[in-house]
Amino acid sequence: FSYWIRRDEDIIFGDILTAMIIPLIMPFEASMTSKEGLEQFRAAIQKLSNADGLYGRQVSKNWNVEHIVEEAEVYIHTPLKSKEPLDLIIIYAHGGGFVAGDAQCGTGLDYFNELLKRGISFRWVSVEYRLAPEHPYPAGLQDVLAATRMMLLRFPQSRFALAGVSAGACLALEAALDLNAQESQRIHSLALFFPFLEPACSTPFKKHGYRWNFGKWLQWCWKGYYNDTIRTKGVLNRPLEQFAALPPTLIATSKADPLRDDGTLLFAKLKKKQCYSY
């Protein structure tokens, strides 16, 4: 995953976030607690992440997609022009604050198209996990765990990686921590992009990173995920010993990302345990 660290793109991400996502959130913020407001917000996020059917157009160029609904709902993406053997499988959880987004998201597709261009042979599995507040914790985590275990059984000879963006990065991290010892041995790496990890939303950048209090919306997402009660004992407060079994881990943040401090806190925790992260 090392190619994803691009220092020159740090501020670009922040510019996009400021210009597109925050104005998108603000009109719905007052009505997010209503079902209608939440659905409007989800539709807006879906349009942003899959503008003009980006996923459908792009996926057909490079990928064969198998939709499976068993223990979990997943989309298995296999390259149309694959180099055998496809012994690497990346299980991916989308972002959206636990309350929005879906498995057919253009963001994840961009990452994996880039890997494909670099000649890496792999499959990727996008998980359609249940969303809060209709399905609060631990529903989403259970779905990512079920999908991971389903793929471990389906591809017994493969190497695996877990990856996620924002809330999906939180789910990927918790899934990696919750796998049993035998399962964990088959997870060779973990990639967390802009991880959303800190339920109290008390870090300085969430409060002061933008003129508008972005932390207010993030806190609403956590309340929905934890069923109206912000649980202060999030994944970062798990016992340090649990993190020792994690595989090599990439944590990607950027200068203008309101979730920047979450990634920094996780890195500090892994460093204490002398885990291999960068």
N, C-alpha and C positions, 0 to 999 in steps of 0.2 A: 504493500500500500504506500510505499515511500514517495511515489511520484505525486501523490495528492498534496504534499506539502509544497505550496507555491507562495513564497513570501510576497511576490509582487501582486498577488491577487487579494491580499488581506483587506485593503481598503475598498476594493471593488465590491466585495461582498457587503460591506457596511453601507456603501452607497446604494446598492440594490435594495437592501433591507429598509433603509430610510425612505427611499423614493417610492417603493412599491408596497411593502408589506404593512408598515405602520399606517399609512393612509387607508389601506384596505381594512385594517382592524378597527380603526376609530369610529366609522359610521355605525358599526354593529355593537360597539362596546356597551352602550346603555341598554341594549335589548338582548344581550347574550344569555341572560337567565331565562328568557322565553324560548319556547320551542321554535317559533317562527324566526326569531333572531339568530338562533344557532344554525338553523338550516340555511339561512341567507349567507351566514359566514362560511359554512362548509362549501356552499356553491361557489362563493368567491375564491376560496382557496383552491378548489378543484380547477376552476378556470385559470387561475394563475399558474398552477403546477402542470397543467395539461392544456396549455393554450392552443386553440384551433386543432384539437385532436393530435397534439404532438406525439403522445405515447403510441397511439395507433399507427401513425404514419412511420415513425422511426423504428418501432419494434418489428414491423413487417420487413424492413430492409435487412436486418441482421439476425433476427431471432425466430426460432420456432417456439411457440408458447403452449404449454400444457396446463390447463386449469383443473385443479384437483380439490375436491371438498371431501375430506375424510375426518381424521382427528382434528385437523385445522384446514382452513381454506388458503391455498397457495397458488401462485403462478410460477411454474418452472420454465425458465428461459434457457434454451439450448442454441448455440450459434448455428446458423444455417450452413456456414462453411467452417466446420469444426476441425480442429487438429486433435486427433486421438493420441493418447487417451485423455478424456475430460475428467481428470482425477481431482480437480478442485471444485468445490461447491461453496458459494457464498450465500448465506441466508441473510436477507435484508429486511429491515423494519423501517417503514416510512416515517416522516415527521408529521407535525400538525398539532403539537401541544396535547396529545392524547385524545383530542376532541374532534379532529378533522383530518383530512387526507385519506388516501386509499392506496392499495397495492399497485395500481396502474398509474404511477406517478412519474412525470417526466424527469424529476430531479434524480431519482435513482437510475433511470435509464441513461442519463448523461454520463454518470460515473462509469457504468458498465460498458457503454459504447467506447469510452476512452480506453478502458482496459483492453477491449477487443482490438482496437487499432494498434495497440502496442504488442500484439501477437501473443497475448496470454490466453491459454486455453482453459475455459471454465464454464460452469453453469451458474446461474444465479436464481435464487428462489425468493420471490417477494411475498410477504405474509400479509393476508387481509385480516388483521386483528380487529377485535371489537373495540368500539370507541366509547369513551366517557362523554357525557355523564350517564347515558343509558346503561352502560356496562362499566361500572367503576372498577378500581383495583380489587382483585388481581386479574381481571378478565383478559386484558391485553397481554399481560405477561404470560398467562396460561396458554394463550394462543401461540405466542412466539416459541415457548417451550415445546408445545405439542408439535408445531411445525418442524422444529429442530430434530426432535426425536423421530418423527415420521421420516425425515430425510436420512437420518443416520441408519435407519432400518432399510430404506429403499436403495441406498447406495453404500453398501457395507465396506467397499474397498476405497472409498474416496476420502480425501482430506477436506476439512471444513473450516470456514471462517464465518464469524458473525459480524454483521455491520449494521449501522443505523444512523439516521440523521435526527438530531434534536431529541424529541420524545422517543423516537425509534432507537436512538443511541442508548437511552436509559433502559429500554426494554432489552436491547441486545446485551448490555452489561449485566443486567439482573438475570437474564437467561443463562449467561455464561457462569455466573456465580451459583445458580441453582441446579445445574446439571450434576449428576453424580460423578464419582471419580472415574469410572470406566468411560462414561460419555465424554467427560472433559478432555481425556487424552486424545480424542479425535478432533478437537477444536484447536487448530494450529495458529490462529491469529484472530484479533479483535480490532475492528476499525470503528471509531466513534467520532462522528462529524458533528461539531457544535453541540455536544451533549447537554441535555436539559435534565439536571440532576438535583437541584437544591430547592425543596418545596417552600422554604420560608421566604424565598425571593429577597433575601436581605443583603446580598452582595452589592458592593458599591456601584458596579457598572449597571446592574439592573435598575437601580434607583436614579442614577445620574448620567447614564450613557447617552440619553437623548432628552431633548427638551420635554417631550411627552413622556409620562411615566409608563414605560413599557412594562415595568414590573407589575403594574396593576392588572394587566391582562394575563400575564404569566401566572400570577397568583390565582386568578379565576380558573385557569386551566387545571392547576393543582387541586383546587377545591372540587372541581368536577371529577377528577381522577380518583381522589380519595373520598368521594361521596360527602362533600360539603365540610369535611374536616381536614384542614391542612395537617398532614402527618409530618411532624418535625423529624422523625426517625426515617429519613429517606435512605437511598442506597449508600450515600456517602457516610452514613452513621452505622453501617454494618461493621461487625468486628473486623479488625485489621487482618486477622488470620485468614478470613475467607478469601481475601484478595491474592493470597500467595499462590493459589492454583491457576490464576488467570494465565492465558497464553500471551505471547508478545502482543503488545497493544499500541495502536496508533490513536492519539487524541488530537484532532484537528480543530483549532479555533482561529479566530481572526481578531484584529485590533478593534474593529467597530461592531463586534458581535455582542449583543446584550447577554448572551450565555457564556461569554468568554471566561468569566471567573469560575463557572462550574467545571470546565475542563481543567483549569489551573488547580482547583481544589482536588480533583481526582488524581492529577499527575503527582501532586504532593503526597497524597495518600499511598500511591503505588511506589513512590520513591522511598517512603519510610519502610516499606516491606521489601525494598530492593527488587521490585518486580521490573521486568524488562519493558519499558514504555518509552515513547519518544513523541 
